[in-house]
Amino acid sequence: MKTSRRGRAVIARLIEDDEFSVWHYLGGGGLMGTGALLAGGCNIGQGLSGAATLSATSLLAVAGILAGMSLGMVWVSRAST
């Protein structure tokens, strides 16, 4: 498999970066997988299927997902400045 220079640079930066190492990403992925198992599905299925049927709990979950995403982006942007 051929990897571009930019791709190799991104991978090298992820591995070498102390603050956000590849272990943080793997740990986050593991936590997301555990959450999906506990919730009985994934966030995409919750947003697409549940919101399409106007399920109140699904709409609440999607609102929580969006709020968490917004808070996470604020947190990451503050940490990088």
N, CA, C, O and CB atoms as a CASP TS submission, in Angstrom:
PFRMAT TS
TARGET T0000
AUTHOR 0000-0000-0000
METHOD Language model
MODEL 1
PARENT N/A
ATOM      1  N   MET     1       0.850  -1.172   0.000  1.00  0.00           N
ATOM      2  CA  MET     1       0.000   0.000   0.000  1.00  0.00           C
ATOM      3  C   MET     1       0.897   1.236   0.000  1.00  0.00           C
ATOM      4  O   MET     1       1.835   1.331   0.792  1.00  0.00           O
ATOM      5  CB  MET     1      -0.968  -0.003   1.225  1.00  0.00           C
ATOM      6  N   LYS     2       0.610   2.156  -0.870  1.00  0.00           N
ATOM      7  CA  LYS     2       1.402   3.357  -1.014  1.00  0.00           C
ATOM      8  C   LYS     2       0.821   4.473  -0.147  1.00  0.00           C
ATOM      9  O   LYS     2      -0.382   4.733  -0.175  1.00  0.00           O
ATOM     10  CB  LYS     2       1.466   3.787  -2.488  1.00  0.00           C
ATOM     11  N   THR     3       1.690   5.127   0.623  1.00  0.00           N
ATOM     12  CA  THR     3       1.261   6.212   1.502  1.00  0.00           C
ATOM     13  C   THR     3       1.878   7.512   1.007  1.00  0.00           C
ATOM     14  O   THR     3       3.058   7.548   0.656  1.00  0.00           O
ATOM     15  CB  THR     3       1.662   5.934   2.985  1.00  0.00           C
ATOM     16  N   SER     4       1.106   8.553   0.978  1.00  0.00           N
ATOM     17  CA  SER     4       1.618   9.840   0.524  1.00  0.00           C
ATOM     18  C   SER     4       2.536  10.452   1.575  1.00  0.00           C
ATOM     19  O   SER     4       2.538  10.028   2.731  1.00  0.00           O
ATOM     20  CB  SER     4       0.463  10.796   0.204  1.00  0.00           C
ATOM     21  N   ARG     5       3.309  11.443   1.170  1.00  0.00           N
ATOM     22  CA  ARG     5       4.187  12.137   2.115  1.00  0.00           C
ATOM     23  C   ARG     5       3.383  12.806   3.218  1.00  0.00           C
ATOM     24  O   ARG     5       3.750  12.760   4.392  1.00  0.00           O
ATOM     25  CB  ARG     5       5.042  13.176   1.387  1.00  0.00           C
ATOM     26  N   ARG     6       2.294  13.420   2.824  1.00  0.00           N
ATOM     27  CA  ARG     6       1.463  14.104   3.816  1.00  0.00           C
ATOM     28  C   ARG     6       0.892  13.102   4.816  1.00  0.00           C
ATOM     29  O   ARG     6       0.849  13.371   6.017  1.00  0.00           O
ATOM     30  CB  ARG     6       0.322  14.880   3.125  1.00  0.00           C
ATOM     31  N   GLY     7       0.459  11.959   4.324  1.00  0.00           N
ATOM     32  CA  GLY     7      -0.071  10.916   5.200  1.00  0.00           C
ATOM     33  C   GLY     7       0.980  10.416   6.176  1.00  0.00           C
ATOM     34  O   GLY     7       0.694  10.216   7.356  1.00  0.00           O
ATOM     35  N   ARG     8       2.204  10.214   5.683  1.00  0.00           N
ATOM     36  CA  ARG     8       3.282   9.775   6.561  1.00  0.00           C
ATOM     37  C   ARG     8       3.598  10.837   7.608  1.00  0.00           C
ATOM     38  O   ARG     8       3.889  10.510   8.759  1.00  0.00           O
ATOM     39  CB  ARG     8       4.535   9.447   5.746  1.00  0.00           C
ATOM     40  N   ALA     9       3.544  12.098   7.216  1.00  0.00           N
ATOM     41  CA  ALA     9       3.819  13.182   8.162  1.00  0.00           C
ATOM     42  C   ALA     9       2.751  13.235   9.252  1.00  0.00           C
ATOM     43  O   ALA     9       3.062  13.452  10.423  1.00  0.00           O
ATOM     44  CB  ALA     9       3.893  14.533   7.428  1.00  0.00           C
ATOM     45  N   VAL    10       1.506  13.037   8.867  1.00  0.00           N
ATOM     46  CA  VAL    10       0.416  13.048   9.856  1.00  0.00           C
ATOM     47  C   VAL    10       0.577  11.886  10.822  1.00  0.00           C
ATOM     48  O   VAL    10       0.423  12.058  12.031  1.00  0.00           O
ATOM     49  CB  VAL    10      -0.965  12.976   9.158  1.00  0.00           C
ATOM     50  N   ILE    11       0.882  10.712  10.302  1.00  0.00           N
ATOM     51  CA  ILE    11       1.057   9.539  11.158  1.00  0.00           C
ATOM     52  C   ILE    11       2.247   9.729  12.096  1.00  0.00           C
ATOM     53  O   ILE    11       2.169   9.398  13.279  1.00  0.00           O
ATOM     54  CB  ILE    11       1.250   8.271  10.305  1.00  0.00           C
ATOM     55  N   ALA    12       3.344  10.262  11.566  1.00  0.00           N
ATOM     56  CA  ALA    12       4.522  10.500  12.415  1.00  0.00           C
ATOM     57  C   ALA    12       4.204  11.501  13.510  1.00  0.00           C
ATOM     58  O   ALA    12       4.649  11.342  14.647  1.00  0.00           O
ATOM     59  CB  ALA    12       5.706  11.003  11.574  1.00  0.00           C
ATOM     60  N   ARG    13       3.447  12.517  13.181  1.00  0.00           N
ATOM     61  CA  ARG    13       3.095  13.519  14.188  1.00  0.00           C
ATOM     62  C   ARG    13       2.196  12.918  15.266  1.00  0.00           C
ATOM     63  O   ARG    13       2.354  13.231  16.446  1.00  0.00           O
ATOM     64  CB  ARG    13       2.400  14.721  13.529  1.00  0.00           C
ATOM     65  N   LEU    14       1.269  12.071  14.878  1.00  0.00           N
ATOM     66  CA  LEU    14       0.390  11.432  15.857  1.00  0.00           C
ATOM     67  C   LEU    14       1.176  10.551  16.815  1.00  0.00           C
ATOM     68  O   LEU    14       0.896  10.521  18.014  1.00  0.00           O
ATOM     69  CB  LEU    14      -0.679  10.605  15.152  1.00  0.00           C
ATOM     70  N   ILE    15       2.153   9.842  16.288  1.00  0.00           N
ATOM     71  CA  ILE    15       2.929   8.925  17.119  1.00  0.00           C
ATOM     72  C   ILE    15       3.870   9.688  18.039  1.00  0.00           C
ATOM     73  O   ILE    15       4.062   9.291  19.189  1.00  0.00           O
ATOM     74  CB  ILE    15       3.722   7.953  16.246  1.00  0.00           C
ATOM     75  N   GLU    16       4.460  10.778  17.553  1.00  0.00           N
ATOM     76  CA  GLU    16       5.457  11.509  18.326  1.00  0.00           C
ATOM     77  C   GLU    16       4.871  12.578  19.235  1.00  0.00           C
ATOM     78  O   GLU    16       5.531  12.992  20.188  1.00  0.00           O
ATOM     79  CB  GLU    16       6.433  12.139  17.403  1.00  0.00           C
ATOM     80  N   ASP    17       3.671  13.031  18.976  1.00  0.00           N
ATOM     81  CA  ASP    17       3.078  14.116  19.753  1.00  0.00           C
ATOM     82  C   ASP    17       2.803  13.658  21.178  1.00  0.00           C
ATOM     83  O   ASP    17       2.106  12.666  21.392  1.00  0.00           O
ATOM     84  CB  ASP    17       1.783  14.611  19.091  1.00  0.00           C
ATOM     85  N   ASP    18       3.348  14.379  22.152  1.00  0.00           N
ATOM     86  CA  ASP    18       3.192  13.979  23.552  1.00  0.00           C
ATOM     87  C   ASP    18       1.780  14.204  24.069  1.00  0.00           C
ATOM     88  O   ASP    18       1.237  13.362  24.784  1.00  0.00           O
ATOM     89  CB  ASP    18       4.172  14.737  24.419  1.00  0.00           C
ATOM     90  N   GLU    19       1.178  15.341  23.708  1.00  0.00           N
ATOM     91  CA  GLU    19      -0.121  15.689  24.265  1.00  0.00           C
ATOM     92  C   GLU    19      -1.235  14.781  23.740  1.00  0.00           C
ATOM     93  O   GLU    19      -2.064  14.304  24.515  1.00  0.00           O
ATOM     94  CB  GLU    19      -0.446  17.135  23.951  1.00  0.00           C
ATOM     95  N   PHE    20      -1.255  14.546  22.450  1.00  0.00           N
ATOM     96  CA  PHE    20      -2.285  13.701  21.851  1.00  0.00           C
ATOM     97  C   PHE    20      -1.595  12.551  21.126  1.00  0.00           C
ATOM     98  O   PHE    20      -1.430  12.586  19.907  1.00  0.00           O
ATOM     99  CB  PHE    20      -3.198  14.518  20.873  1.00  0.00           C
ATOM    100  N   SER    21      -1.201  11.547  21.871  1.00  0.00           N
ATOM    101  CA  SER    21      -0.507  10.421  21.264  1.00  0.00           C
ATOM    102  C   SER    21      -1.509   9.433  20.678  1.00  0.00           C
ATOM    103  O   SER    21      -2.714   9.519  20.918  1.00  0.00           O
ATOM    104  CB  SER    21       0.393   9.723  22.293  1.00  0.00           C
ATOM    105  N   VAL    22      -0.988   8.519  19.923  1.00  0.00           N
ATOM    106  CA  VAL    22      -1.840   7.510  19.307  1.00  0.00           C
ATOM    107  C   VAL    22      -2.524   6.664  20.384  1.00  0.00           C
ATOM    108  O   VAL    22      -3.597   6.111  20.143  1.00  0.00           O
ATOM    109  CB  VAL    22      -1.016   6.613  18.357  1.00  0.00           C
ATOM    110  N   TRP    23      -1.912   6.557  21.575  1.00  0.00           N
ATOM    111  CA  TRP    23      -2.526   5.789  22.666  1.00  0.00           C
ATOM    112  C   TRP    23      -3.782   6.460  23.175  1.00  0.00           C
ATOM    113  O   TRP    23      -4.721   5.781  23.590  1.00  0.00           O
ATOM    114  CB  TRP    23      -1.542   5.606  23.813  1.00  0.00           C
ATOM    115  N   HIS    24      -3.816   7.792  23.150  1.00  0.00           N
ATOM    116  CA  HIS    24      -5.038   8.507  23.528  1.00  0.00           C
ATOM    117  C   HIS    24      -6.158   8.202  22.538  1.00  0.00           C
ATOM    118  O   HIS    24      -7.304   7.982  22.930  1.00  0.00           O
ATOM    119  CB  HIS    24      -4.781  10.030  23.594  1.00  0.00           C
ATOM    120  N   TYR    25      -5.815   8.191  21.257  1.00  0.00           N
ATOM    121  CA  TYR    25      -6.823   7.901  20.232  1.00  0.00           C
ATOM    122  C   TYR    25      -7.335   6.472  20.349  1.00  0.00           C
ATOM    123  O   TYR    25      -8.533   6.223  20.217  1.00  0.00           O
ATOM    124  CB  TYR    25      -6.245   8.135  18.834  1.00  0.00           C
ATOM    125  N   LEU    26      -6.424   5.533  20.597  1.00  0.00           N
ATOM    126  CA  LEU    26      -6.850   4.144  20.758  1.00  0.00           C
ATOM    127  C   LEU    26      -7.717   3.974  22.008  1.00  0.00           C
ATOM    128  O   LEU    26      -8.710   3.246  21.992  1.00  0.00           O
ATOM    129  CB  LEU    26      -5.626   3.218  20.833  1.00  0.00           C
ATOM    130  N   GLY    27      -7.333   4.648  23.081  1.00  0.00           N
ATOM    131  CA  GLY    27      -8.142   4.589  24.300  1.00  0.00           C
ATOM    132  C   GLY    27      -9.525   5.182  24.088  1.00  0.00           C
ATOM    133  O   GLY    27     -10.523   4.628  24.551  1.00  0.00           O
ATOM    134  N   GLY    28      -9.583   6.304  23.390  1.00  0.00           N
ATOM    135  CA  GLY    28     -10.877   6.924  23.084  1.00  0.00           C
ATOM    136  C   GLY    28     -11.745   6.032  22.218  1.00  0.00           C
ATOM    137  O   GLY    28     -12.957   5.946  22.418  1.00  0.00           O
ATOM    138  N   GLY    29     -11.124   5.369  21.256  1.00  0.00           N
ATOM    139  CA  GLY    29     -11.876   4.435  20.410  1.00  0.00           C
ATOM    140  C   GLY    29     -12.419   3.266  21.208  1.00  0.00           C
ATOM    141  O   GLY    29     -13.539   2.811  20.976  1.00  0.00           O
ATOM    142  N   GLY    30     -11.619   2.781  22.153  1.00  0.00           N
ATOM    143  CA  GLY    30     -12.083   1.699  23.026  1.00  0.00           C
ATOM    144  C   GLY    30     -13.251   2.120  23.889  1.00  0.00           C
ATOM    145  O   GLY    30     -14.205   1.363  24.071  1.00  0.00           O
ATOM    146  N   LEU    31     -13.176   3.337  24.425  1.00  0.00           N
ATOM    147  CA  LEU    31     -14.291   3.847  25.233  1.00  0.00           C
ATOM    148  C   LEU    31     -15.549   4.033  24.389  1.00  0.00           C
ATOM    149  O   LEU    31     -16.655   3.758  24.855  1.00  0.00           O
ATOM    150  CB  LEU    31     -13.906   5.176  25.896  1.00  0.00           C
ATOM    151  N   MET    32     -15.385   4.498  23.153  1.00  0.00           N
ATOM    152  CA  MET    32     -16.552   4.645  22.274  1.00  0.00           C
ATOM    153  C   MET    32     -17.179   3.288  21.967  1.00  0.00           C
ATOM    154  O   MET    32     -18.402   3.155  21.941  1.00  0.00           O
ATOM    155  CB  MET    32     -16.154   5.349  20.964  1.00  0.00           C
ATOM    156  N   GLY    33     -16.338   2.285  21.736  1.00  0.00           N
ATOM    157  CA  GLY    33     -16.854   0.940  21.482  1.00  0.00           C
ATOM    158  C   GLY    33     -17.595   0.375  22.680  1.00  0.00           C
ATOM    159  O   GLY    33     -18.638  -0.261  22.532  1.00  0.00           O
ATOM    160  N   THR    34     -17.050   0.609  23.870  1.00  0.00           N
ATOM    161  CA  THR    34     -17.716   0.159  25.092  1.00  0.00           C
ATOM    162  C   THR    34     -19.059   0.863  25.261  1.00  0.00           C
ATOM    163  O   THR    34     -20.053   0.233  25.622  1.00  0.00           O
ATOM    164  CB  THR    34     -16.823   0.413  26.320  1.00  0.00           C
ATOM    165  N   GLY    35     -19.087   2.160  25.003  1.00  0.00           N
ATOM    166  CA  GLY    35     -20.342   2.902  25.092  1.00  0.00           C
ATOM    167  C   GLY    35     -21.379   2.399  24.101  1.00  0.00           C
ATOM    168  O   GLY    35     -22.565   2.316  24.420  1.00  0.00           O
ATOM    169  N   ALA    36     -20.926   2.064  22.889  1.00  0.00           N
ATOM    170  CA  ALA    36     -21.858   1.543  21.892  1.00  0.00           C
ATOM    171  C   ALA    36     -22.428   0.193  22.318  1.00  0.00           C
ATOM    172  O   ALA    36     -23.604  -0.089  22.089  1.00  0.00           O
ATOM    173  CB  ALA    36     -21.165   1.413  20.535  1.00  0.00           C
ATOM    174  N   LEU    37     -21.594  -0.636  22.938  1.00  0.00           N
ATOM    175  CA  LEU    37     -22.089  -1.924  23.431  1.00  0.00           C
ATOM    176  C   LEU    37     -23.093  -1.741  24.558  1.00  0.00           C
ATOM    177  O   LEU    37     -24.122  -2.416  24.596  1.00  0.00           O
ATOM    178  CB  LEU    37     -20.929  -2.791  23.907  1.00  0.00           C
ATOM    179  N   LEU    38     -22.792  -0.826  25.478  1.00  0.00           N
ATOM    180  CA  LEU    38     -23.703  -0.598  26.602  1.00  0.00           C
ATOM    181  C   LEU    38     -25.020   0.027  26.151  1.00  0.00           C
ATOM    182  O   LEU    38     -26.074  -0.257  26.719  1.00  0.00           O
ATOM    183  CB  LEU    38     -23.038   0.295  27.641  1.00  0.00           C
ATOM    184  N   ALA    39     -24.955   0.871  25.139  1.00  0.00           N
ATOM    185  CA  ALA    39     -26.166   1.554  24.670  1.00  0.00           C
ATOM    186  C   ALA    39     -26.975   0.715  23.692  1.00  0.00           C
ATOM    187  O   ALA    39     -28.108   1.068  23.366  1.00  0.00           O
ATOM    188  CB  ALA    39     -25.798   2.865  24.019  1.00  0.00           C
ATOM    189  N   GLY    40     -26.414  -0.379  23.223  1.00  0.00           N
ATOM    190  CA  GLY    40     -27.136  -1.232  22.281  1.00  0.00           C
ATOM    191  C   GLY    40     -27.128  -0.690  20.864  1.00  0.00           C
ATOM    192  O   GLY    40     -28.031  -0.999  20.086  1.00  0.00           O
ATOM    193  N   GLY    41     -26.158   0.089  20.519  1.00  0.00           N
ATOM    194  CA  GLY    41     -26.051   0.623  19.164  1.00  0.00           C
ATOM    195  C   GLY    41     -25.052   1.756  19.117  1.00  0.00           C
ATOM    196  O   GLY    41     -24.395   2.066  20.111  1.00  0.00           O
ATOM    197  N   CYS    42     -24.945   2.366  17.966  1.00  0.00           N
ATOM    198  CA  CYS    42     -23.972   3.441  17.814  1.00  0.00           C
ATOM    199  C   CYS    42     -24.689   4.785  17.665  1.00  0.00           C
ATOM    200  O   CYS    42     -25.909   4.840  17.507  1.00  0.00           O
ATOM    201  CB  CYS    42     -23.057   3.177  16.595  1.00  0.00           C
ATOM    202  N   ASN    43     -23.916   5.852  17.717  1.00  0.00           N
ATOM    203  CA  ASN    43     -24.512   7.184  17.642  1.00  0.00           C
ATOM    204  C   ASN    43     -25.097   7.490  16.266  1.00  0.00           C
ATOM    205  O   ASN    43     -26.063   8.246  16.165  1.00  0.00           O
ATOM    206  CB  ASN    43     -23.480   8.229  17.995  1.00  0.00           C
ATOM    207  N   ILE    44     -24.536   6.923  15.219  1.00  0.00           N
ATOM    208  CA  ILE    44     -25.065   7.166  13.877  1.00  0.00           C
ATOM    209  C   ILE    44     -26.448   6.526  13.740  1.00  0.00           C
ATOM    210  O   ILE    44     -27.376   7.140  13.214  1.00  0.00           O
ATOM    211  CB  ILE    44     -24.098   6.612  12.795  1.00  0.00           C
ATOM    212  N   GLY    45     -26.573   5.295  14.215  1.00  0.00           N
ATOM    213  CA  GLY    45     -27.876   4.637  14.176  1.00  0.00           C
ATOM    214  C   GLY    45     -28.900   5.361  15.028  1.00  0.00           C
ATOM    215  O   GLY    45     -30.073   5.458  14.666  1.00  0.00           O
ATOM    216  N   GLN    46     -28.447   5.862  16.154  1.00  0.00           N
ATOM    217  CA  GLN    46     -29.342   6.624  17.037  1.00  0.00           C
ATOM    218  C   GLN    46     -29.827   7.888  16.336  1.00  0.00           C
ATOM    219  O   GLN    46     -31.012   8.218  16.384  1.00  0.00           O
ATOM    220  CB  GLN    46     -28.628   6.989  18.360  1.00  0.00           C
ATOM    221  N   GLY    47     -28.912   8.585  15.693  1.00  0.00           N
ATOM    222  CA  GLY    47     -29.278   9.838  15.025  1.00  0.00           C
ATOM    223  C   GLY    47     -30.122   9.627  13.793  1.00  0.00           C
ATOM    224  O   GLY    47     -31.100  10.344  13.585  1.00  0.00           O
ATOM    225  N   LEU    48     -29.764   8.655  12.969  1.00  0.00           N
ATOM    226  CA  LEU    48     -30.492   8.455  11.710  1.00  0.00           C
ATOM    227  C   LEU    48     -31.839   7.768  11.920  1.00  0.00           C
ATOM    228  O   LEU    48     -32.873   8.258  11.465  1.00  0.00           O
ATOM    229  CB  LEU    48     -29.649   7.634  10.748  1.00  0.00           C
ATOM    230  N   SER    49     -31.818   6.647  12.604  1.00  0.00           N
ATOM    231  CA  SER    49     -33.053   5.868  12.748  1.00  0.00           C
ATOM    232  C   SER    49     -34.017   6.494  13.752  1.00  0.00           C
ATOM    233  O   SER    49     -35.202   6.663  13.467  1.00  0.00           O
ATOM    234  CB  SER    49     -32.725   4.446  13.175  1.00  0.00           C
ATOM    235  N   GLY    50     -33.503   6.829  14.914  1.00  0.00           N
ATOM    236  CA  GLY    50     -34.373   7.357  15.959  1.00  0.00           C
ATOM    237  C   GLY    50     -34.914   8.734  15.648  1.00  0.00           C
ATOM    238  O   GLY    50     -36.095   9.002  15.872  1.00  0.00           O
ATOM    239  N   ALA    51     -34.067   9.614  15.134  1.00  0.00           N
ATOM    240  CA  ALA    51     -34.524  10.966  14.814  1.00  0.00           C
ATOM    241  C   ALA    51     -35.500  10.946  13.646  1.00  0.00           C
ATOM    242  O   ALA    51     -36.402  11.781  13.571  1.00  0.00           O
ATOM    243  CB  ALA    51     -33.332  11.873  14.490  1.00  0.00           C
ATOM    244  N   ALA    52     -35.321   9.997  12.739  1.00  0.00           N
ATOM    245  CA  ALA    52     -36.238   9.908  11.602  1.00  0.00           C
ATOM    246  C   ALA    52     -37.648   9.535  12.048  1.00  0.00           C
ATOM    247  O   ALA    52     -38.629   9.917  11.410  1.00  0.00           O
ATOM    248  CB  ALA    52     -35.727   8.888  10.589  1.00  0.00           C
ATOM    249  N   THR    53     -37.744   8.792  13.140  1.00  0.00           N
ATOM    250  CA  THR    53     -39.065   8.427  13.664  1.00  0.00           C
ATOM    251  C   THR    53     -39.551   9.408  14.725  1.00  0.00           C
ATOM    252  O   THR    53     -40.609   9.209  15.321  1.00  0.00           O
ATOM    253  CB  THR    53     -39.028   7.020  14.247  1.00  0.00           C
ATOM    254  N   LEU    54     -38.779  10.466  14.961  1.00  0.00           N
ATOM    255  CA  LEU    54     -39.085  11.511  15.941  1.00  0.00           C
ATOM    256  C   LEU    54     -39.230  10.957  17.353  1.00  0.00           C
ATOM    257  O   LEU    54     -40.079  11.399  18.126  1.00  0.00           O
ATOM    258  CB  LEU    54     -40.357  12.236  15.547  1.00  0.00           C
ATOM    259  N   SER    55     -38.389   9.984  17.670  1.00  0.00           N
ATOM    260  CA  SER    55     -38.374   9.424  19.015  1.00  0.00           C
ATOM    261  C   SER    55     -37.799  10.463  19.973  1.00  0.00           C
ATOM    262  O   SER    55     -36.733  11.026  19.721  1.00  0.00           O
ATOM    263  CB  SER    55     -37.548   8.101  19.064  1.00  0.00           C
ATOM    264  N   ALA    56     -38.503  10.713  21.067  1.00  0.00           N
ATOM    265  CA  ALA    56     -38.071  11.737  22.025  1.00  0.00           C
ATOM    266  C   ALA    56     -36.716  11.399  22.636  1.00  0.00           C
ATOM    267  O   ALA    56     -35.869  12.280  22.787  1.00  0.00           O
ATOM    268  CB  ALA    56     -39.110  11.898  23.133  1.00  0.00           C
ATOM    269  N   THR    57     -36.504  10.134  22.987  1.00  0.00           N
ATOM    270  CA  THR    57     -35.221   9.756  23.579  1.00  0.00           C
ATOM    271  C   THR    57     -34.087   9.868  22.565  1.00  0.00           C
ATOM    272  O   THR    57     -32.964  10.223  22.924  1.00  0.00           O
ATOM    273  CB  THR    57     -35.289   8.332  24.130  1.00  0.00           C
ATOM    274  N   SER    58     -34.372   9.570  21.318  1.00  0.00           N
ATOM    275  CA  SER    58     -33.353   9.697  20.282  1.00  0.00           C
ATOM    276  C   SER    58     -33.001  11.157  20.036  1.00  0.00           C
ATOM    277  O   SER    58     -31.829  11.495  19.877  1.00  0.00           O
ATOM    278  CB  SER    58     -33.827   9.046  18.987  1.00  0.00           C
ATOM    279  N   LEU    59     -34.001  12.017  20.004  1.00  0.00           N
ATOM    280  CA  LEU    59     -33.737  13.443  19.810  1.00  0.00           C
ATOM    281  C   LEU    59     -32.927  13.992  20.987  1.00  0.00           C
ATOM    282  O   LEU    59     -32.053  14.839  20.799  1.00  0.00           O
ATOM    283  CB  LEU    59     -35.066  14.228  19.652  1.00  0.00           C
ATOM    284  N   LEU    60     -33.217  13.513  22.192  1.00  0.00           N
ATOM    285  CA  LEU    60     -32.449  13.921  23.359  1.00  0.00           C
ATOM    286  C   LEU    60     -31.002  13.424  23.256  1.00  0.00           C
ATOM    287  O   LEU    60     -30.065  14.144  23.602  1.00  0.00           O
ATOM    288  CB  LEU    60     -33.108  13.391  24.644  1.00  0.00           C
ATOM    289  N   ALA    61     -30.832  12.203  22.783  1.00  0.00           N
ATOM    290  CA  ALA    61     -29.485  11.658  22.606  1.00  0.00           C
ATOM    291  C   ALA    61     -28.703  12.445  21.565  1.00  0.00           C
ATOM    292  O   ALA    61     -27.526  12.742  21.769  1.00  0.00           O
ATOM    293  CB  ALA    61     -29.553  10.187  22.202  1.00  0.00           C
ATOM    294  N   VAL    62     -29.345  12.784  20.454  1.00  0.00           N
ATOM    295  CA  VAL    62     -28.678  13.563  19.402  1.00  0.00           C
ATOM    296  C   VAL    62     -28.311  14.952  19.931  1.00  0.00           C
ATOM    297  O   VAL    62     -27.241  15.472  19.614  1.00  0.00           O
ATOM    298  CB  VAL    62     -29.589  13.686  18.146  1.00  0.00           C
ATOM    299  N   ALA    63     -29.182  15.546  20.726  1.00  0.00           N
ATOM    300  CA  ALA    63     -28.862  16.845  21.329  1.00  0.00           C
ATOM    301  C   ALA    63     -27.659  16.715  22.265  1.00  0.00           C
ATOM    302  O   ALA    63     -26.800  17.596  22.298  1.00  0.00           O
ATOM    303  CB  ALA    63     -30.085  17.406  22.100  1.00  0.00           C
ATOM    304  N   GLY    64     -27.595  15.629  23.017  1.00  0.00           N
ATOM    305  CA  GLY    64     -26.453  15.386  23.887  1.00  0.00           C
ATOM    306  C   GLY    64     -25.167  15.163  23.110  1.00  0.00           C
ATOM    307  O   GLY    64     -24.101  15.629  23.512  1.00  0.00           O
ATOM    308  N   ILE    65     -25.270  14.453  22.000  1.00  0.00           N
ATOM    309  CA  ILE    65     -24.100  14.228  21.143  1.00  0.00           C
ATOM    310  C   ILE    65     -23.584  15.553  20.604  1.00  0.00           C
ATOM    311  O   ILE    65     -22.381  15.813  20.634  1.00  0.00           O
ATOM    312  CB  ILE    65     -24.448  13.274  19.975  1.00  0.00           C
ATOM    313  N   LEU    66     -24.483  16.385  20.116  1.00  0.00           N
ATOM    314  CA  LEU    66     -24.076  17.689  19.583  1.00  0.00           C
ATOM    315  C   LEU    66     -23.494  18.589  20.666  1.00  0.00           C
ATOM    316  O   LEU    66     -22.515  19.295  20.426  1.00  0.00           O
ATOM    317  CB  LEU    66     -25.262  18.379  18.924  1.00  0.00           C
ATOM    318  N   ALA    67     -24.090  18.569  21.855  1.00  0.00           N
ATOM    319  CA  ALA    67     -23.567  19.382  22.958  1.00  0.00           C
ATOM    320  C   ALA    67     -22.186  18.898  23.380  1.00  0.00           C
ATOM    321  O   ALA    67     -21.294  19.711  23.624  1.00  0.00           O
ATOM    322  CB  ALA    67     -24.527  19.346  24.157  1.00  0.00           C
ATOM    323  N   GLY    68     -22.000  17.596  23.467  1.00  0.00           N
ATOM    324  CA  GLY    68     -20.693  17.040  23.812  1.00  0.00           C
ATOM    325  C   GLY    68     -19.642  17.357  22.769  1.00  0.00           C
ATOM    326  O   GLY    68     -18.493  17.648  23.100  1.00  0.00           O
ATOM    327  N   MET    69     -20.038  17.298  21.506  1.00  0.00           N
ATOM    328  CA  MET    69     -19.115  17.635  20.431  1.00  0.00           C
ATOM    329  C   MET    69     -18.707  19.103  20.521  1.00  0.00           C
ATOM    330  O   MET    69     -17.534  19.436  20.347  1.00  0.00           O
ATOM    331  CB  MET    69     -19.748  17.337  19.062  1.00  0.00           C
ATOM    332  N   SER    70     -19.663  19.970  20.789  1.00  0.00           N
ATOM    333  CA  SER    70     -19.367  21.401  20.896  1.00  0.00           C
ATOM    334  C   SER    70     -18.435  21.683  22.077  1.00  0.00           C
ATOM    335  O   SER    70     -17.471  22.436  21.945  1.00  0.00           O
ATOM    336  CB  SER    70     -20.668  22.207  21.047  1.00  0.00           C
ATOM    337  N   LEU    71     -18.725  21.079  23.225  1.00  0.00           N
ATOM    338  CA  LEU    71     -17.864  21.264  24.391  1.00  0.00           C
ATOM    339  C   LEU    71     -16.465  20.713  24.144  1.00  0.00           C
ATOM    340  O   LEU    71     -15.475  21.314  24.562  1.00  0.00           O
ATOM    341  CB  LEU    71     -18.479  20.592  25.614  1.00  0.00           C
ATOM    342  N   GLY    72     -16.386  19.591  23.478  1.00  0.00           N
ATOM    343  CA  GLY    72     -15.083  19.008  23.151  1.00  0.00           C
ATOM    344  C   GLY    72     -14.271  19.901  22.233  1.00  0.00           C
ATOM    345  O   GLY    72     -13.063  20.053  22.415  1.00  0.00           O
ATOM    346  N   MET    73     -14.927  20.490  21.251  1.00  0.00           N
ATOM    347  CA  MET    73     -14.215  21.386  20.334  1.00  0.00           C
ATOM    348  C   MET    73     -13.711  22.631  21.059  1.00  0.00           C
ATOM    349  O   MET    73     -12.603  23.097  20.793  1.00  0.00           O
ATOM    350  CB  MET    73     -15.128  21.792  19.168  1.00  0.00           C
ATOM    351  N   VAL    74     -14.510  23.167  21.967  1.00  0.00           N
ATOM    352  CA  VAL    74     -14.081  24.333  22.746  1.00  0.00           C
ATOM    353  C   VAL    74     -12.881  23.955  23.619  1.00  0.00           C
ATOM    354  O   VAL    74     -11.913  24.709  23.718  1.00  0.00           O
ATOM    355  CB  VAL    74     -15.252  24.873  23.626  1.00  0.00           C
ATOM    356  N   TRP    75     -12.955  22.788  24.245  1.00  0.00           N
ATOM    357  CA  TRP    75     -11.890  22.332  25.112  1.00  0.00           C
ATOM    358  C   TRP    75     -10.580  22.133  24.333  1.00  0.00           C
ATOM    359  O   TRP    75      -9.517  22.561  24.782  1.00  0.00           O
ATOM    360  CB  TRP    75     -12.300  21.036  25.801  1.00  0.00           C
ATOM    361  N   VAL    76     -10.664  21.484  23.166  1.00  0.00           N
ATOM    362  CA  VAL    76      -9.472  21.253  22.349  1.00  0.00           C
ATOM    363  C   VAL    76      -8.906  22.564  21.828  1.00  0.00           C
ATOM    364  O   VAL    76      -7.688  22.740  21.806  1.00  0.00           O
ATOM    365  CB  VAL    76      -9.796  20.320  21.180  1.00  0.00           C
ATOM    366  N   SER    77      -9.770  23.494  21.405  1.00  0.00           N
ATOM    367  CA  SER    77      -9.273  24.757  20.875  1.00  0.00           C
ATOM    368  C   SER    77      -8.610  25.593  21.972  1.00  0.00           C
ATOM    369  O   SER    77      -7.632  26.290  21.702  1.00  0.00           O
ATOM    370  CB  SER    77     -10.414  25.544  20.228  1.00  0.00           C
ATOM    371  N   ARG    78      -9.119  25.536  23.192  1.00  0.00           N
ATOM    372  CA  ARG    78      -8.488  26.260  24.302  1.00  0.00           C
ATOM    373  C   ARG    78      -7.154  25.633  24.687  1.00  0.00           C
ATOM    374  O   ARG    78      -6.214  26.338  25.053  1.00  0.00           O
ATOM    375  CB  ARG    78      -9.418  26.290  25.519  1.00  0.00           C
ATOM    376  N   ALA    79      -7.073  24.313  24.604  1.00  0.00           N
ATOM    377  CA  ALA    79      -5.832  23.619  24.962  1.00  0.00           C
ATOM    378  C   ALA    79      -4.738  23.891  23.943  1.00  0.00           C
ATOM    379  O   ALA    79      -3.556  23.865  24.288  1.00  0.00           O
ATOM    380  CB  ALA    79      -6.074  22.114  25.077  1.00  0.00           C
ATOM    381  N   SER    80      -5.108  24.152  22.694  1.00  0.00           N
ATOM    382  CA  SER    80      -4.098  24.349  21.652  1.00  0.00           C
ATOM    383  C   SER    80      -3.612  25.788  21.581  1.00  0.00           C
ATOM    384  O   SER    80      -2.638  26.059  20.878  1.00  0.00           O
ATOM    385  CB  SER    80      -4.652  23.936  20.308  1.00  0.00           C
ATOM    386  N   THR    81      -4.255  26.731  22.285  1.00  0.00           N
ATOM    387  CA  THR    81      -3.814  28.118  22.229  1.00  0.00           C
ATOM    388  C   THR    81      -2.964  28.478  23.417  1.00  0.00           C
ATOM    389  O   THR    81      -2.507  29.615  23.527  1.00  0.00           O
ATOM    390  CB  THR    81      -4.996  29.044  22.150  1.00  0.00           C
TER
END
